[in-house]
């Protein structure tokens, strides 16, 4: 067989061969030349966050350098969530573990205690925050009096919470949290310090803009008190001079007693608010009863996000909540 015929056969084979077969030698050759060539999905810092807002902070701060998994799915409440075995396995693989703390995710605290690792960096959102304490000595008190900084919160279950955990709903406190998340990223991935610092700087500016928008909008509120499904917004209220006049649920799944229901109805009437706030993670049934009795609307405030129209974007979530509050309180 002539050399030309052999060459022609080689060309014919390559022309008719699947593209993947042709590329395999090329990829192998490049691998020999570039042994450190990154593979898609590899080389990124594995991060887990307990709730959607914390996951968004990690995404914004880590960008393409991190791979973020949110453990509690959108629509679920962290107050009653229990992780599956798969969720536990994912959590234990993370190099950075970000959760709220203060007893909001007791399963996370048990998990971290049972499986300590020197290679895992843990960021607790409530760390260093002066927590608003539970009103456990007033378990049936519906109407809350006093200045905003003394607002009491529902006790959930006795001994369950160490204070109100909803610190992520105050954008100023979020700035402090983001700084600590960035510190953890830098410690876990020091080669990319400038990248993380640049993203932190940009996100802090966006949080400052959000804070200014909220401050300017709240100034125009005619009503300064509100009734919510549960005490998710006391840090927001404390920051912006509002007052939580009452909460519907002292604990998830625990409906108010007839006396508390009457007190809540009276609180709504007294406040002049044009709506009762429910939450998408829980049934609005009791809020609807109160609203019908008073003659006001039921509006949804979402402390967690993960649903349209704001999705997992914290900034969009907070602007949506601000718009809902303005509808009821301006």
Buried (B, 14 or more C-beta within 10 A) or exposed (E): EEEEEEEEEEEEEEEEEEEEEEEEEEEEEEEEEEEEEEEEEEEBBBBBBBBBBBBBBBBBBBBEBBBBBBBBEBEBBBBEBEBEEEBBEBBBEBBBBBBBBBBBBBBBBEBBEEEEEEEBBBBBBBEEBEBBBBBBEEBEBBBBEEEBEEBBBBBBBEEBBBBBBBBBBBBBBBBBBBEBBBBBBBEBBEEBEEBBBEBBEEBBEEBEEBBEBBEEBBEEBEBBBBBBBBBBBBBBBBBBBBBBBBBBBBBBEEBBEEEBBBBBBBBBBEBEBBBBBBBBBBEBEBBBBBBEBBEBBBBBBBBBBBBEEBBBBBBBBBBBBBEBBEEBBE
